[in-house]
Amino acid sequence: MNDAVSIARDLIRCPSVTPADAGALGVLENILKATGFEVHRVTFSEPGTADIDNLYARIGNQAPHISFAGHTDVVPPGDENAWSHGAFSGEVKDGLLYGRGAVDMKGGIACSVAAVLEYLAANGGKPRGSISFLITGDEEDVALNGTIKLLKWVADRGEQPDHCVLGEPSNVEVLGDCIKIGRRGSQSGTLYVDGIQGHVAYPQRAANPVPDISRLIVALSDEPLDHGSAQFQASNLEFTSVDVGNTANNVIPGQARAKFNIRFNDNHTHQSLRQLVEQRVAKAAGNWMRARVVWEPSNADVFVTRPGAFTDLAVAAIEEVTGRKPELSTSGGTSDARFISHYCPVIEFGLVGQTMHQIDERTPVSDLEKLTKIYRRLLDRYFA
């Protein structure tokens, strides 16, 4: 059965917790090959990381070329005994499909595949252009051996999609309420303040870094990084942990450190953002604190797909099926769309994300059916 529910159930029953594939890409490979797609399985490696299996499939060799992207890897299920239905059962109960990945994002992939099969069946088995699938297995982890390398592999073959739909769970409350047209960038770092270790009874012989790092945390948290932009909300810096590594209550620690993450908009680049934070640290530290920032590598760049013909086409397809005109949003975390945006305009539209990563992750069967119809209408409009 090649309807969305059947495909989603087959995918969910593969326990593809990153980096394991567990047969998920094989499910897609078998379906797509039988429909006439040229399918490639490509494995990428990186020192210190697990090898990742990826899939690229294409039918047609002319423009326009639309691609559906996604990931079959999922986060761990947590306590499987806490699930009311098996985490990898793909069980349907009371109109809901249960299982890890039902929402994020095996359900979205299943809908795109089902919609493409319907479109091809109605058009003599061939698109009026090209359709491809870019499916990875490491989006939920470090994202080093998946989409970023698969896109380059495709480009090295002389291929590049004109537009892409990423089936991430973009909707907030109900299907049709939101299209993601961009994402803020992400940058993490650690703030270090060095002091002088000593006995708490003799503070004059020590230099306590705890009050100093507290002042710097307040200074960095209180001053806005910006006030937003035309397409994005304001950037924000959030401290996520503070530690001194001290197990004794009678010792002044020699160092304090605080981890933070910044979600930034198109007012900044990674480089300009780092410079801004370092300048603020230096200003707040003055001449008496020994403070520095150590930055972590990041491949999470800010991007935006400007509203235009492609977004209008998607909005029309969604409104036609759901009766709702979706918001064009840039909210939320990062996704593999940040890599795709370097090659072509990309939008994110999938299921409702309320239960993703939770115990009893689930989606209404009716949403799977509607999302399939939306993707089918999008294809009809795209190749019209």
NORRACOR-V713756 format. One record per pair of residues at least 12 apart in sequence whose C-alpha atoms are under 6 Angstrom apart, sorted by the first residue. I is the first residue (numbers start at 1). J is the second residue. D is the distance in Angstrom with one decimal. If there is no record, write none. Layout:
# NORRACOR-V713756
i=I j=J d=D
i=I j=J d=D
This chain:
# NORRACOR-V713756
i=3 j=114 d=5.4
i=4 j=110 d=4.9
i=4 j=111 d=4.9
i=4 j=114 d=5.3
i=7 j=110 d=5.3
i=8 j=106 d=5.9
i=8 j=107 d=5.2
i=8 j=110 d=5.1
i=9 j=90 d=4.6
i=11 j=24 d=5.4
i=12 j=88 d=5.5
i=12 j=90 d=5.5
i=13 j=88 d=4.8
i=13 j=89 d=5.6
i=13 j=90 d=5.9
i=16 j=73 d=5.1
i=17 j=73 d=5.5
i=17 j=74 d=4.8
i=17 j=75 d=5.5
i=17 j=76 d=5.7
i=18 j=73 d=5.2
i=18 j=138 d=5.9
i=37 j=57 d=5.9
i=37 j=58 d=5.3
i=37 j=59 d=4.7
i=38 j=57 d=5.4
i=38 j=58 d=5.4
i=39 j=56 d=5.9
i=39 j=57 d=4.2
i=40 j=55 d=5.7
i=40 j=56 d=5.2
i=41 j=54 d=5.6
i=41 j=55 d=4.7
i=42 j=54 d=5.1
i=44 j=145 d=5.2
i=45 j=145 d=6.0
i=52 j=145 d=5.8
i=54 j=135 d=5.9
i=54 j=136 d=4.6
i=55 j=135 d=5.1
i=56 j=133 d=5.6
i=56 j=134 d=5.0
i=57 j=132 d=5.3
i=57 j=133 d=5.2
i=58 j=131 d=5.7
i=58 j=132 d=4.1
i=59 j=130 d=5.7
i=59 j=131 d=5.5
i=60 j=129 d=5.9
i=60 j=130 d=4.3
i=61 j=130 d=5.7
i=62 j=129 d=4.7
i=62 j=130 d=5.7
i=63 j=129 d=4.8
i=64 j=129 d=5.0
i=65 j=129 d=5.9
i=65 j=130 d=4.4
i=65 j=131 d=5.7
i=65 j=161 d=5.0
i=65 j=162 d=5.2
i=66 j=131 d=5.1
i=66 j=161 d=5.6
i=66 j=162 d=5.9
i=66 j=163 d=5.0
i=66 j=164 d=5.6
i=67 j=131 d=5.6
i=67 j=132 d=4.6
i=67 j=133 d=5.5
i=67 j=164 d=4.7
i=68 j=133 d=4.9
i=68 j=164 d=5.8
i=68 j=165 d=5.0
i=68 j=166 d=5.9
i=69 j=133 d=5.7
i=69 j=134 d=4.5
i=69 j=135 d=5.6
i=69 j=166 d=4.7
i=70 j=135 d=5.0
i=70 j=166 d=5.8
i=70 j=167 d=5.9
i=71 j=135 d=5.2
i=71 j=136 d=4.6
i=71 j=137 d=5.5
i=72 j=106 d=5.9
i=72 j=137 d=5.5
i=73 j=137 d=4.8
i=74 j=101 d=5.8
i=83 j=359 d=5.9
i=83 j=360 d=5.4
i=87 j=99 d=4.7
i=87 j=100 d=5.5
i=95 j=364 d=5.8
i=95 j=365 d=5.6
i=96 j=363 d=5.5
i=96 j=364 d=4.4
i=96 j=365 d=5.5
i=97 j=362 d=5.3
i=97 j=363 d=5.4
i=98 j=361 d=5.9
i=98 j=362 d=4.4
i=99 j=361 d=5.6
i=100 j=361 d=5.8
i=102 j=362 d=5.6
i=103 j=356 d=5.7
i=104 j=356 d=5.7
i=105 j=168 d=5.9
i=108 j=167 d=5.0
i=108 j=350 d=5.4
i=111 j=372 d=4.6
i=115 j=372 d=5.2
i=115 j=375 d=5.8
i=115 j=376 d=4.8
i=128 j=383 d=5.8
i=148 j=339 d=5.7
i=162 j=344 d=5.6
i=163 j=344 d=5.5
i=163 j=345 d=5.2
i=163 j=346 d=6.0
i=164 j=346 d=4.7
i=165 j=346 d=5.8
i=165 j=347 d=5.2
i=165 j=348 d=5.8
i=166 j=348 d=4.6
i=167 j=348 d=5.8
i=167 j=349 d=5.2
i=167 j=350 d=4.4
i=168 j=348 d=5.9
i=168 j=350 d=5.0
i=169 j=350 d=4.4
i=169 j=351 d=4.4
i=169 j=352 d=5.4
i=169 j=353 d=4.8
i=170 j=349 d=5.2
i=170 j=350 d=5.4
i=171 j=351 d=6.0
i=171 j=352 d=4.5
i=172 j=352 d=5.7
i=175 j=352 d=5.9
i=176 j=318 d=6.0
i=176 j=324 d=5.8
i=176 j=326 d=5.5
i=177 j=326 d=4.4
i=178 j=326 d=4.6
i=178 j=327 d=4.7
i=179 j=328 d=5.1
i=179 j=329 d=6.0
i=179 j=348 d=5.9
i=179 j=349 d=5.3
i=180 j=329 d=4.8
i=180 j=330 d=5.6
i=180 j=347 d=5.8
i=180 j=348 d=4.9
i=181 j=304 d=5.8
i=181 j=305 d=5.2
i=181 j=329 d=5.9
i=181 j=330 d=5.8
i=181 j=347 d=5.0
i=182 j=303 d=5.3
i=182 j=304 d=4.0
i=182 j=305 d=6.0
i=182 j=330 d=4.5
i=183 j=302 d=5.7
i=183 j=303 d=5.8
i=183 j=330 d=5.0
i=184 j=263 d=5.9
i=184 j=264 d=5.3
i=184 j=265 d=5.0
i=184 j=302 d=4.6
i=185 j=263 d=5.5
i=185 j=264 d=5.1
i=185 j=300 d=5.1
i=185 j=301 d=4.4
i=185 j=302 d=4.0
i=186 j=262 d=5.7
i=186 j=263 d=4.7
i=186 j=300 d=5.3
i=187 j=261 d=5.7
i=187 j=262 d=5.2
i=188 j=260 d=5.8
i=188 j=261 d=4.3
i=188 j=296 d=5.6
i=189 j=259 d=6.0
i=189 j=260 d=5.6
i=189 j=294 d=5.6
i=189 j=295 d=4.2
i=189 j=296 d=5.4
i=190 j=258 d=5.5
i=190 j=259 d=4.3
i=190 j=293 d=5.7
i=190 j=294 d=5.3
i=191 j=257 d=5.4
i=191 j=258 d=5.1
i=191 j=292 d=6.0
i=191 j=293 d=4.6
i=192 j=256 d=5.9
i=192 j=257 d=4.5
i=192 j=291 d=5.5
i=192 j=292 d=5.4
i=193 j=209 d=5.9
i=193 j=255 d=5.8
i=193 j=256 d=5.3
i=193 j=290 d=5.6
i=193 j=291 d=4.4
i=194 j=255 d=4.5
i=194 j=290 d=5.4
i=195 j=207 d=4.8
i=195 j=208 d=5.5
i=195 j=209 d=4.9
i=195 j=254 d=4.7
i=195 j=255 d=5.4
i=196 j=254 d=4.7
i=197 j=252 d=5.3
i=197 j=253 d=4.9
i=197 j=254 d=4.1
i=198 j=251 d=5.8
i=198 j=252 d=5.1
i=199 j=251 d=4.9
i=199 j=252 d=6.0
i=200 j=250 d=5.3
i=200 j=251 d=5.4
i=200 j=252 d=5.6
i=208 j=252 d=6.0
i=209 j=255 d=5.9
i=209 j=256 d=5.8
i=232 j=265 d=5.9
i=235 j=263 d=5.5
i=235 j=264 d=4.3
i=235 j=265 d=5.6
i=236 j=262 d=5.6
i=236 j=263 d=5.5
i=237 j=261 d=5.8
i=237 j=262 d=4.3
i=238 j=260 d=5.4
i=238 j=261 d=5.5
i=239 j=259 d=5.8
i=239 j=260 d=4.1
i=240 j=259 d=5.6
i=240 j=260 d=5.3
i=241 j=258 d=5.5
i=241 j=259 d=5.2
i=242 j=257 d=5.8
i=242 j=258 d=4.3
i=243 j=256 d=5.9
i=243 j=257 d=5.5
i=244 j=256 d=4.5
i=305 j=345 d=5.7
i=317 j=374 d=5.6
i=317 j=377 d=5.4
i=317 j=378 d=5.4
i=318 j=374 d=5.6
